[in-house]
Amino acid sequence: MIIYNVTINVEEDIHDSWLTWMKTEHIPEMLATGKFSKALMTKVLVEEELGGITYSVQYTTNNIETLHKYYDEDAENLRAKSSLFEGKFVAFRTELEIVSEF
């Protein structure tokens, strides 16, 4: 199993509308690609020195090939939809492999 982790720091002045967009539009659209089996959205409790509010969204997929299909077929279009909030957030992405689960 692979986790596609996206960590996002959002400026406070757009936080509420961004959070609503993530829950009602973006995450459902990510799942609708059929490439992820679930998504987990968490709020980072450590305060950033530069301000803003930070979240981590973890999308679970079966294998790295499926994640690469997402990159090739869906990522550009779905990322472009965040232009609504352009300049008001920063995101970085990490690919994680589940080694064991207890």
N, CA, C and O atoms as a Tinker XYZ file with bonds, in Angstrom:
   408  protein
     1  N      0.842000   -1.180000    0.000000    73     2
     2  CA     0.000000    0.000000    0.000000    64     1     3
     3  C      0.890000    1.247000    0.000000    63     2     4     5
     4  O      1.965000    1.274000    0.599000    81     3
     5  N      0.406000    2.258000   -0.683000    73     3     6
     6  CA     1.118000    3.523000   -0.808000    64     5     7
     7  C      0.223000    4.636000   -0.270000    63     6     8     9
     8  O     -0.988000    4.643000   -0.495000    81     7
     9  N      0.835000    5.567000    0.439000    73     7    10
    10  CA     0.126000    6.773000    0.877000    64     9    11
    11  C      0.718000    7.958000    0.136000    63    10    12    13
    12  O      1.927000    8.186000    0.154000    81    11
    13  N     -0.150000    8.696000   -0.506000    73    11    14
    14  CA     0.221000    9.950000   -1.159000    64    13    15
    15  C     -0.152000   11.043000   -0.167000    63    14    16    17
    16  O     -1.331000   11.348000    0.015000    81    15
    17  N      0.849000   11.630000    0.471000    73    15    18
    18  CA     0.623000   12.626000    1.513000    64    17    19
    19  C      0.819000   14.030000    0.952000    63    18    20    21
    20  O      1.846000   14.331000    0.344000    81    19
    21  N     -0.172000   14.877000    1.163000    73    19    22
    22  CA    -0.071000   16.274000    0.746000    64    21    23
    23  C     -0.196000   17.121000    2.011000    63    22    24    25
    24  O     -1.222000   17.097000    2.690000    81    23
    25  N      0.863000   17.870000    2.315000    73    23    26
    26  CA     0.853000   18.760000    3.472000    64    25    27
    27  C      0.676000   20.176000    2.958000    63    26    28    29
    28  O      1.415000   20.632000    2.086000    81    27
    29  N     -0.325000   20.872000    3.515000    73    27    30
    30  CA    -0.699000   22.197000    3.018000    64    29    31
    31  C     -0.743000   23.181000    4.176000    63    30    32    33
    32  O     -1.369000   22.919000    5.203000    81    31
    33  N     -0.064000   24.330000    4.002000    73    31    34
    34  CA    -0.172000   25.427000    4.953000    64    33    35
    35  C     -1.010000   26.507000    4.291000    63    34    36    37
    36  O     -0.673000   27.003000    3.216000    81    35
    37  N     -2.113000   26.866000    4.951000    73    35    38
    38  CA    -3.109000   27.775000    4.394000    64    37    39
    39  C     -3.137000   29.066000    5.200000    63    38    40    41
    40  O     -3.132000   29.041000    6.430000    81    39
    41  N     -3.167000   30.193000    4.497000    73    39    42
    42  CA    -3.291000   31.480000    5.184000    64    41    43
    43  C     -4.651000   31.560000    5.871000    63    42    44    45
    44  O     -5.654000   31.057000    5.365000    81    43
    45  N     -4.659000   32.199000    7.026000    73    43    46
    46  CA    -5.864000   32.230000    7.841000    64    45    47
    47  C     -7.039000   32.957000    7.184000    63    46    48    49
    48  O     -8.192000   32.613000    7.444000    81    47
    49  N     -6.768000   33.955000    6.338000    73    47    50
    50  CA    -7.871000   34.729000    5.760000    64    49    51
    51  C     -8.705000   33.931000    4.753000    63    50    52    53
    52  O     -9.825000   34.340000    4.445000    81    51
    53  N     -8.203000   32.819000    4.235000    73    51    54
    54  CA    -8.987000   31.991000    3.313000    64    53    55
    55  C     -9.280000   30.616000    3.900000    63    54    56    57
    56  O     -9.893000   29.775000    3.243000    81    55
    57  N     -8.849000   30.390000    5.119000    73    55    58
    58  CA    -8.936000   29.070000    5.733000    64    57    59
    59  C    -10.323000   28.451000    5.632000    63    58    60    61
    60  O    -10.457000   27.323000    5.156000    81    59
    61  N    -11.349000   29.156000    6.066000    73    59    62
    62  CA   -12.684000   28.559000    6.124000    64    61    63
    63  C    -13.197000   28.153000    4.746000    63    62    64    65
    64  O    -13.749000   27.064000    4.589000    81    63
    65  N    -13.022000   29.010000    3.757000    73    63    66
    66  CA   -13.501000   28.667000    2.413000    64    65    67
    67  C    -12.645000   27.552000    1.806000    63    66    68    69
    68  O    -13.171000   26.690000    1.102000    81    67
    69  N    -11.342000   27.556000    2.068000    73    67    70
    70  CA   -10.473000   26.495000    1.579000    64    69    71
    71  C    -10.862000   25.149000    2.189000    63    70    72    73
    72  O    -10.943000   24.142000    1.484000    81    71
    73  N    -11.102000   25.135000    3.500000    73    71    74
    74  CA   -11.466000   23.890000    4.182000    64    73    75
    75  C    -12.773000   23.328000    3.633000    63    74    76    77
    76  O    -12.887000   22.122000    3.415000    81    75
    77  N    -13.746000   24.185000    3.412000    73    75    78
    78  CA   -15.013000   23.745000    2.814000    64    77    79
    79  C    -14.777000   23.181000    1.425000    63    78    80    81
    80  O    -15.331000   22.136000    1.082000    81    79
    81  N    -13.961000   23.858000    0.615000    73    79    82
    82  CA   -13.650000   23.394000   -0.734000    64    81    83
    83  C    -12.970000   22.024000   -0.695000    63    82    84    85
    84  O    -13.306000   21.138000   -1.481000    81    83
    85  N    -12.027000   21.855000    0.208000    73    83    86
    86  CA   -11.333000   20.572000    0.327000    64    85    87
    87  C    -12.318000   19.450000    0.651000    63    86    88    89
    88  O    -12.281000   18.389000    0.029000    81    87
    89  N    -13.192000   19.685000    1.619000    73    87    90
    90  CA   -14.109000   18.640000    2.074000    64    89    91
    91  C    -15.208000   18.332000    1.062000    63    90    92    93
    92  O    -15.592000   17.175000    0.895000    81    91
    93  N    -15.709000   19.353000    0.392000    73    91    94
    94  CA   -16.872000   19.151000   -0.478000    64    93    95
    95  C    -16.530000   18.967000   -1.952000    63    94    96    97
    96  O    -17.327000   18.414000   -2.709000    81    95
    97  N    -15.339000   19.432000   -2.368000    73    95    98
    98  CA   -14.987000   19.341000   -3.782000    64    97    99
    99  C    -13.699000   18.555000   -4.025000    63    98   100   101
   100  O    -13.718000   17.517000   -4.686000    81    99
   101  N    -12.589000   19.047000   -3.495000    73    99   102
   102  CA   -11.291000   18.486000   -3.888000    64   101   103
   103  C    -11.113000   17.023000   -3.467000    63   102   104   105
   104  O    -10.808000   16.178000   -4.309000    81   103
   105  N    -11.294000   16.718000   -2.200000    73   103   106
   106  CA   -11.098000   15.334000   -1.754000    64   105   107
   107  C    -12.079000   14.393000   -2.450000    63   106   108   109
   108  O    -11.661000   13.326000   -2.901000    81   107
   109  N    -13.379000   14.742000   -2.558000    73   107   110
   110  CA   -14.271000   13.863000   -3.323000    64   109   111
   111  C    -13.831000   13.674000   -4.778000    63   110   112   113
   112  O    -13.979000   12.581000   -5.324000    81   111
   113  N    -13.294000   14.717000   -5.410000    73   111   114
   114  CA   -12.808000   14.578000   -6.788000    64   113   115
   115  C    -11.573000   13.675000   -6.852000    63   114   116   117
   116  O    -11.419000   12.901000   -7.797000    81   115
   117  N    -10.709000   13.770000   -5.867000    73   115   118
   118  CA    -9.547000   12.875000   -5.822000    64   117   119
   119  C    -10.009000   11.418000   -5.724000    63   118   120   121
   120  O     -9.504000   10.554000   -6.442000    81   119
   121  N    -10.956000   11.151000   -4.845000    73   119   122
   122  CA   -11.459000    9.791000   -4.678000    64   121   123
   123  C    -12.209000    9.324000   -5.926000    63   122   124   125
   124  O    -12.184000    8.139000   -6.260000    81   123
   125  N    -12.869000   10.243000   -6.609000    73   123   126
   126  CA   -13.634000    9.905000   -7.809000    64   125   127
   127  C    -12.745000    9.464000   -8.974000    63   126   128   129
   128  O    -13.243000    8.885000   -9.940000    81   127
   129  N    -11.445000    9.728000   -8.900000    73   127   130
   130  CA   -10.543000    9.247000   -9.947000    64   129   131
   131  C    -10.482000    7.723000   -9.956000    63   130   132   133
   132  O    -10.083000    7.115000  -10.950000    81   131
   133  N    -10.877000    7.113000   -8.846000    73   131   134
   134  CA   -10.808000    5.664000   -8.722000    64   133   135
   135  C     -9.420000    5.146000   -8.395000    63   134   136   137
   136  O     -9.202000    3.935000   -8.344000    81   135
   137  N     -8.489000    6.047000   -8.176000    73   135   138
   138  CA    -7.108000    5.641000   -7.931000    64   137   139
   139  C     -6.759000    5.568000   -6.441000    63   138   140   141
   140  O     -5.697000    5.067000   -6.073000    81   139
   141  N     -7.647000    6.066000   -5.599000    73   139   142
   142  CA    -7.404000    6.057000   -4.152000    64   141   143
   143  C     -8.581000    5.382000   -3.459000    63   142   144   145
   144  O     -9.736000    5.589000   -3.831000    81   143
   145  N     -8.279000    4.578000   -2.454000    73   143   146
   146  CA    -9.337000    3.862000   -1.738000    64   145   147
   147  C     -9.901000    4.654000   -0.567000    63   146   148   149
   148  O    -11.037000    4.427000   -0.151000    81   147
   149  N     -9.112000    5.581000   -0.037000    73   147   150
   150  CA    -9.600000    6.418000    1.063000    64   149   151
   151  C     -8.719000    7.641000    1.210000    63   150   152   153
   152  O     -7.622000    7.714000    0.656000    81   151
   153  N     -9.226000    8.600000    1.972000    73   151   154
   154  CA    -8.475000    9.819000    2.276000    64   153   155
   155  C     -8.647000   10.119000    3.762000    63   154   156   157
   156  O     -9.723000    9.926000    4.328000    81   155
   157  N     -7.584000   10.588000    4.372000    73   155   158
   158  CA    -7.596000   10.983000    5.773000    64   157   159
   159  C     -7.053000   12.397000    5.854000    63   158   160   161
   160  O     -5.922000   12.658000    5.443000    81   159
   161  N     -7.860000   13.313000    6.386000    73   159   162
   162  CA    -7.429000   14.710000    6.521000    64   161   163
   163  C     -7.177000   14.989000    7.998000    63   162   164   165
   164  O     -8.045000   14.766000    8.842000    81   163
   165  N     -5.975000   15.480000    8.298000    73   163   166
   166  CA    -5.627000   15.791000    9.675000    64   165   167
   167  C     -5.108000   17.221000    9.767000    63   166   168   169
   168  O     -4.544000   17.761000    8.815000    81   167
   169  N     -5.309000   17.806000   10.913000    73   167   170
   170  CA    -4.793000   19.152000   11.186000    64   169   171
   171  C     -3.512000   19.002000   11.988000    63   170   172   173
   172  O     -3.476000   18.272000   12.979000    81   171
   173  N     -2.462000   19.690000   11.566000    73   171   174
   174  CA    -1.187000   19.671000   12.277000    64   173   175
   175  C     -1.312000   20.605000   13.476000    63   174   176   177
   176  O     -1.678000   21.771000   13.333000    81   175
   177  N     -1.004000   20.083000   14.649000    73   175   178
   178  CA    -1.208000   20.853000   15.879000    64   177   179
   179  C     -0.028000   21.732000   16.251000    63   178   180   181
   180  O     -0.151000   22.584000   17.132000    81   179
   181  N      1.108000   21.546000   15.605000    73   179   182
   182  CA     2.277000   22.386000   15.863000    64   181   183
   183  C      2.107000   23.691000   15.093000    63   182   184   185
   184  O      1.841000   23.675000   13.891000    81   183
   185  N      2.257000   24.809000   15.776000    73   183   186
   186  CA     2.129000   26.106000   15.116000    64   185   187
   187  C      3.363000   26.407000   14.282000    63   186   188   189
   188  O      4.492000   26.187000   14.720000    81   187
   189  N      3.137000   26.910000   13.080000    73   187   190
   190  CA     4.231000   27.288000   12.192000    64   189   191
   191  C      4.733000   28.680000   12.549000    63   190   192   193
   192  O      3.936000   29.566000   12.855000    81   191
   193  N      6.031000   28.877000   12.513000    73   191   194
   194  CA     6.601000   30.195000   12.803000    64   193   195
   195  C      6.105000   31.245000   11.820000    63   194   196   197
   196  O      5.924000   32.406000   12.187000    81   195
   197  N      5.888000   30.844000   10.583000    73   195   198
   198  CA     5.449000   31.786000    9.552000    64   197   199
   199  C      3.940000   32.005000    9.549000    63   198   200   201
   200  O      3.426000   32.778000    8.741000    81   199
   201  N      3.236000   31.333000   10.444000    73   199   202
   202  CA     1.796000   31.500000   10.540000    64   201   203
   203  C      1.046000   30.517000    9.665000    63   202   204   205
   204  O      1.619000   29.562000    9.139000    81   203
   205  N     -0.244000   30.766000    9.519000    73   203   206
   206  CA    -1.084000   29.878000    8.741000    64   205   207
   207  C     -1.506000   28.662000    9.539000    63   206   208   209
   208  O     -1.083000   28.458000   10.677000    81   207
   209  N     -2.347000   27.863000    8.916000    73   207   210
   210  CA    -2.848000   26.636000    9.520000    64   209   211
   211  C     -2.441000   25.497000    8.594000    63   210   212   213
   212  O     -2.608000   25.588000    7.378000    81   211
   213  N     -1.908000   24.427000    9.169000    73   211   214
   214  CA    -1.360000   23.340000    8.362000    64   213   215
   215  C     -2.195000   22.075000    8.490000    63   214   216   217
   216  O     -2.645000   21.707000    9.575000    81   215
   217  N     -2.388000   21.420000    7.345000    73   215   218
   218  CA    -3.126000   20.161000    7.264000    64   217   219
   219  C     -2.286000   19.138000    6.521000    63   218   220   221
   220  O     -1.408000   19.484000    5.731000    81   219
   221  N     -2.570000   17.884000    6.789000    73   219   222
   222  CA    -2.008000   16.781000    6.025000    64   221   223
   223  C     -3.179000   15.957000    5.505000    63   222   224   225
   224  O     -4.069000   15.574000    6.265000    81   223
   225  N     -3.170000   15.688000    4.202000    73   223   226
   226  CA    -4.188000   14.826000    3.617000    64   225   227
   227  C     -3.477000   13.608000    3.062000    63   226   228   229
   228  O     -2.569000   13.725000    2.239000    81   227
   229  N     -3.897000   12.441000    3.520000    73   227   230
   230  CA    -3.255000   11.203000    3.109000    64   229   231
   231  C     -4.229000   10.374000    2.284000    63   230   232   233
   232  O     -5.284000    9.956000    2.762000    81   231
   233  N     -3.844000   10.151000    1.032000    73   231   234
   234  CA    -4.650000    9.360000    0.103000    64   233   235
   235  C     -4.003000    7.983000   -0.022000    63   234   236   237
   236  O     -2.811000    7.881000   -0.311000    81   235
   237  N     -4.768000    6.945000    0.189000    73   235   238
   238  CA    -4.242000    5.582000    0.130000    64   237   239
   239  C     -4.531000    4.962000   -1.233000    63   238   240   241
   240  O     -5.645000    5.051000   -1.749000    81   239
   241  N     -3.504000    4.332000   -1.806000    73   239   242
   242  CA    -3.646000    3.637000   -3.080000    64   241   243
   243  C     -2.936000    2.287000   -2.995000    63   242   244   245
   244  O     -2.109000    2.072000   -2.109000    81   243
   245  N     -3.259000    1.385000   -3.912000    73   243   246
   246  CA    -2.737000    0.015000   -3.841000    64   245   247
   247  C     -1.250000   -0.100000   -4.135000    63   246   248   249
   248  O     -0.548000   -0.890000   -3.504000    81   247
   249  N     -0.767000    0.690000   -5.098000    73   247   250
   250  CA     0.630000    0.522000   -5.507000    64   249   251
   251  C      1.148000    1.795000   -6.166000    63   250   252   253
   252  O      0.382000    2.705000   -6.481000    81   251
   253  N      2.449000    1.839000   -6.366000    73   251   254
   254  CA     3.097000    3.031000   -6.922000    64   253   255
   255  C      2.668000    3.266000   -8.366000    63   254   256   257
   256  O      2.615000    4.409000   -8.820000    81   255
   257  N      2.365000    2.196000   -9.088000    73   255   258
   258  CA     1.918000    2.342000  -10.481000    64   257   259
   259  C      0.602000    3.112000  -10.559000    63   258   260   261
   260  O      0.412000    3.942000  -11.447000    81   259
   261  N     -0.293000    2.835000   -9.633000    73   259   262
   262  CA    -1.572000    3.549000   -9.610000    64   261   263
   263  C     -1.357000    5.011000   -9.274000    63   262   264   265
   264  O     -2.025000    5.881000   -9.834000    81   263
   265  N     -0.439000    5.291000   -8.372000    73   263   266
   266  CA    -0.128000    6.680000   -8.042000    64   265   267
   267  C      0.450000    7.390000   -9.262000    63   266   268   269
   268  O      0.103000    8.540000   -9.533000    81   267
   269  N      1.315000    6.723000   -9.988000    73   267   270
   270  CA     1.884000    7.326000  -11.198000    64   269   271
   271  C      0.815000    7.548000  -12.262000    63   270   272   273
   272  O      0.898000    8.513000  -13.021000    81   271
   273  N     -0.183000    6.676000  -12.332000    73   271   274
   274  CA    -1.309000    6.898000  -13.248000    64   273   275
   275  C     -2.068000    8.163000  -12.850000    63   274   276   277
   276  O     -2.498000    8.933000  -13.708000    81   275
   277  N     -2.228000    8.370000  -11.537000    73   275   278
   278  CA    -2.858000    9.608000  -11.062000    64   277   279
   279  C     -2.058000   10.813000  -11.547000    63   278   280   281
   280  O     -2.632000   11.768000  -12.071000    81   279
   281  N     -0.737000   10.776000  -11.376000    73   279   282
   282  CA     0.109000   11.889000  -11.835000    64   281   283
   283  C     -0.090000   12.140000  -13.327000    63   282   284   285
   284  O     -0.234000   13.285000  -13.754000    81   283
   285  N     -0.096000   11.083000  -14.106000    73   283   286
   286  CA    -0.186000   11.205000  -15.565000    64   285   287
   287  C     -1.566000   11.640000  -16.054000    63   286   288   289
   288  O     -1.678000   12.405000  -17.012000    81   287
   289  N     -2.611000   11.153000  -15.397000    73   287   290
   290  CA    -3.964000   11.335000  -15.915000    64   289   291
   291  C     -4.792000   12.412000  -15.211000    63   290   292   293
   292  O     -5.691000   12.988000  -15.824000    81   291
   293  N     -4.507000   12.693000  -13.941000    73   291   294
   294  CA    -5.423000   13.528000  -13.154000    64   293   295
   295  C     -4.794000   14.708000  -12.424000    63   294   296   297
   296  O     -5.461000   15.720000  -12.208000    81   295
   297  N     -3.527000   14.599000  -12.041000    73   295   298
   298  CA    -2.920000   15.571000  -11.132000    64   297   299
   299  C     -2.973000   16.991000  -11.662000    63   298   300   301
   300  O     -3.363000   17.903000  -10.933000    81   299
   301  N     -2.596000   17.195000  -12.895000    73   299   302
   302  CA    -2.545000   18.554000  -13.442000    64   301   303
   303  C     -3.912000   19.228000  -13.380000    63   302   304   305
   304  O     -4.022000   20.378000  -12.957000    81   303
   305  N     -4.936000   18.521000  -13.797000    73   303   306
   306  CA    -6.288000   19.080000  -13.793000    64   305   307
   307  C     -6.779000   19.379000  -12.375000    63   306   308   309
   308  O     -7.329000   20.450000  -12.120000    81   307
   309  N     -6.582000   18.444000  -11.463000    73   307   310
   310  CA    -7.077000   18.656000  -10.098000    64   309   311
   311  C     -6.288000   19.744000   -9.367000    63   310   312   313
   312  O     -6.863000   20.515000   -8.599000    81   311
   313  N     -4.988000   19.808000   -9.600000    73   311   314
   314  CA    -4.195000   20.867000   -8.968000    64   313   315
   315  C     -4.581000   22.238000   -9.510000    63   314   316   317
   316  O     -4.561000   23.219000   -8.766000    81   315
   317  N     -4.929000   22.325000  -10.784000    73   315   318
   318  CA    -5.315000   23.602000  -11.388000    64   317   319
   319  C     -6.566000   24.175000  -10.736000    63   318   320   321
   320  O     -6.746000   25.392000  -10.703000    81   319
   321  N     -7.418000   23.320000  -10.225000    73   319   322
   322  CA    -8.654000   23.791000   -9.596000    64   321   323
   323  C     -8.399000   24.547000   -8.297000    63   322   324   325
   324  O     -9.286000   25.241000   -7.801000    81   323
   325  N     -7.204000   24.422000   -7.746000    73   323   326
   326  CA    -6.872000   25.158000   -6.517000    64   325   327
   327  C     -6.498000   26.610000   -6.805000    63   326   328   329
   328  O     -6.194000   27.367000   -5.883000    81   327
   329  N     -6.520000   27.004000   -8.085000    73   327   330
   330  CA    -6.152000   28.380000   -8.453000    64   329   331
   331  C     -7.048000   29.412000   -7.772000    63   330   332   333
   332  O     -6.684000   30.582000   -7.654000    81   331
   333  N     -8.203000   28.975000   -7.335000    73   331   334
   334  CA    -9.120000   29.802000   -6.540000    64   333   335
   335  C     -8.394000   30.423000   -5.338000    63   334   336   337
   336  O     -8.714000   31.530000   -4.903000    81   335
   337  N     -7.416000   29.685000   -4.819000    73   335   338
   338  CA    -6.692000   30.084000   -3.610000    64   337   339
   339  C     -5.222000   30.405000   -3.897000    63   338   340   341
   340  O     -4.396000   30.408000   -2.985000    81   339
   341  N     -4.905000   30.669000   -5.139000    73   339   342
   342  CA    -3.523000   30.888000   -5.575000    64   341   343
   343  C     -2.809000   31.946000   -4.736000    63   342   344   345
   344  O     -3.346000   33.023000   -4.478000    81   343
   345  N     -1.593000   31.618000   -4.318000    73   343   346
   346  CA    -0.785000   32.538000   -3.532000    64   345   347
   347  C     -1.137000   32.578000   -2.056000    63   346   348   349
   348  O     -0.511000   33.307000   -1.287000    81   347
   349  N     -2.141000   31.797000   -1.652000    73   347   350
   350  CA    -2.611000   31.822000   -0.269000    64   349   351
   351  C     -2.304000   30.525000    0.480000    63   350   352   353
   352  O     -2.689000   30.364000    1.638000    81   351
   353  N     -1.614000   29.609000   -0.186000    73   351   354
   354  CA    -1.246000   28.355000    0.460000    64   353   355
   355  C      0.040000   27.837000   -0.164000    63   354   356   357
   356  O      0.400000   28.204000   -1.283000    81   355
   357  N      0.719000   26.983000    0.575000    73   355   358
   358  CA     1.850000   26.235000    0.033000    64   357   359
   359  C      1.596000   24.766000    0.330000    63   358   360   361
   360  O      1.040000   24.411000    1.370000    81   359
   361  N      2.015000   23.919000   -0.602000    73   359   362
   362  CA     1.809000   22.482000   -0.434000    64   361   363
   363  C      3.077000   21.743000   -0.811000    63   362   364   365
   364  O      3.802000   22.145000   -1.722000    81   363
   365  N      3.330000   20.672000   -0.109000    73   363   366
   366  CA     4.378000   19.760000   -0.555000    64   365   367
   367  C      3.861000   18.343000   -0.430000    63   366   368   369
   368  O      3.052000   18.023000    0.440000    81   367
   369  N      4.351000   17.508000   -1.323000    73   367   370
   370  CA     3.826000   16.165000   -1.474000    64   369   371
   371  C      4.909000   15.135000   -1.166000    63   370   372   373
   372  O      6.082000   15.321000   -1.490000    81   371
   373  N      4.482000   14.043000   -0.531000    73   371   374
   374  CA     5.397000   12.976000   -0.161000    64   373   375
   375  C      4.755000   11.634000   -0.500000    63   374   376   377
   376  O      3.566000   11.428000   -0.259000    81   375
   377  N      5.540000   10.734000   -1.053000    73   375   378
   378  CA     5.073000    9.368000   -1.306000    64   377   379
   379  C      5.581000    8.489000   -0.176000    63   378   380   381
   380  O      6.776000    8.486000    0.123000    81   379
   381  N      4.677000    7.741000    0.456000    73   379   382
   382  CA     5.021000    6.889000    1.581000    64   381   383
   383  C      4.600000    5.450000    1.284000    63   382   384   385
   384  O      3.535000    5.212000    0.715000    81   383
   385  N      5.436000    4.504000    1.671000    73   383   386
   386  CA     5.081000    3.094000    1.533000    64   385   387
   387  C      4.782000    2.532000    2.918000    63   386   388   389
   388  O      5.574000    2.697000    3.846000    81   387
   389  N      3.648000    1.876000    3.052000    73   387   390
   390  CA     3.292000    1.246000    4.326000    64   389   391
   391  C      4.149000   -0.008000    4.465000    63   390   392   393
   392  O      4.092000   -0.905000    3.624000    81   391
   393  N      4.938000   -0.064000    5.527000    73   391   394
   394  CA     5.825000   -1.180000    5.772000    64   393   395
   395  C      5.105000   -2.237000    6.614000    63   394   396   397
   396  O      5.182000   -3.430000    6.323000    81   395
   397  N      4.411000   -1.790000    7.652000    73   395   398
   398  CA     3.622000   -2.697000    8.480000    64   397   399
   399  C      2.540000   -1.896000    9.192000    63   398   400   401
   400  O      2.659000   -0.687000    9.392000    81   399
   401  N      1.513000   -2.586000    9.557000    73   399   402
   402  CA     0.387000   -1.951000   10.238000    64   401   403
   403  C      0.028000   -2.824000   11.441000    63   402   404   405
   404  O     -0.035000   -4.047000   11.323000    81   403
   405  N     -0.207000   -2.202000   12.591000    73   403   406
   406  CA    -0.500000   -2.951000   13.803000    64   405   407
   407  C     -1.867000   -2.635000   14.333000    63   406   408
   408  O     -2.274000   -3.184000   15.357000    81   407
